[in-house]
Amino acid sequence: ALKNAFKRKKSTIIYPFEAGVKPVQGLRGAHQFYLEKCTGCTLCARACPTLCITMVPTEKTRTKKRPAINLSECILCALCVDSCRYDALVMTDYIELSAFDSKEMIIYQEEEEG
């Protein structure tokens, strides 16, 4: 054990300037939302145990609503993904969920003007 203490091998990285840990297969990260598949049925918001999904107005869905997910409150349980009948929400393997401003933690697909 003492011989390992004096090795010159670097044991840390200079994050975020060097590549960090790669996510393993099956890890739940941030959500990906597809507005073109969403119907605005609010099933995802009702399934969320932390109430981090709110429905915001839009003109692109049938019910004139779409989800906005606050990742600072989300526990990444994927119940919203399981409840979505139209595959408008999926979990990605993006795990670097940090921001300087809380407004950066709210995700939804921006609507295109025109």
N, C-alpha and C positions, 0 to 999 in steps of 0.2 A: 504494500500500500504506500510506503514511503517513497518508493522509486517513481510512482506516478506523480507525486507532488512536484518533482523537479523537471518534468518534461517541458519542452518549449512549445508544445502544441497549443494553438489558440483555442480557447474553450467558449468564447463569446463572439457575437457578431455586432457590427455597428448598424443597428436597426434604426431607421428604415432605409439606410443607404446601401446595405447589403441584403441579398435575398434571404428571407427568413425561412421559417418552417413551412413545408408544403403540406396542405391538408390531406388527410387520409381519405380513402374511398368511403362514401356513406356519411361523411360529416355534414351536418346541417349548418349552412352559413346564411348569408343575406337572401332575401326573396328576390325573385325576378317576376315582374308583372307585365302581362301582355294585354294592352288596352283593347286590341282588336278582337280578342276572345271573350272579354268581360261583358256580362249582361247587366251588371249592377244589381244583382239579386240580394246582396248583403249577407249571404250565408257565411262568408269569411269573417265578417265583423261580428256576427252572432256566435261563431265558434271560438273566437279568441278569448282565452281565460283572463288575459291581462287588459283587455279592452284597448289595445294599442292600435287597432284598425278603426279608422273613422271613414265614413263615406262623404266624399266631397262632390260638389256639382260638376257635371260635364254634359256636353251635348253629344258625345260619341256612343253612349250606351242606351239601351232600350228604356231603362228607368231613370235616366239622366243623373246617375250617380256612379262613382268609381272609388275604390279603396285608396287610402293613403296610410302607409304603415310607418309607425314611429319605432325605429329600431332601438332607441334608447330605453323603451319599455318592453320590448319583445323578448320572450324567453326562448325563441326558436324551437317551439314545440311542434310546429308544422300542422297543427289542427286546422288552420285556415286553408292550407294546401289540400288536405284530405277532404275538406268540405266543399271545395270548388268543383262543381260538376263539369265545368267547361275548360279546365286546365289553364286558366288565366293566371294562376299563381303557381310557381315552382320554387323549390329551394335550390340555391347554388352552393358551391364550395368556397365562396368568398368569405374569409374569416377576419379580415382586417377591419373591424367595425369600430372605428374611433373617429372623432371629429373635434374641431375646436369650437364649433357652434352647434347648438342643439337642433337648429333648423336643417343642418346638413344630414341629420339622422332620419329625416322623414323621406321615405322613398315612394315614388309613384312615377309612372311614365308621363312625361310632359306632353301636352296636346300640341299638335302642330297648328300654327296659325294659317287660316285661309282654307 
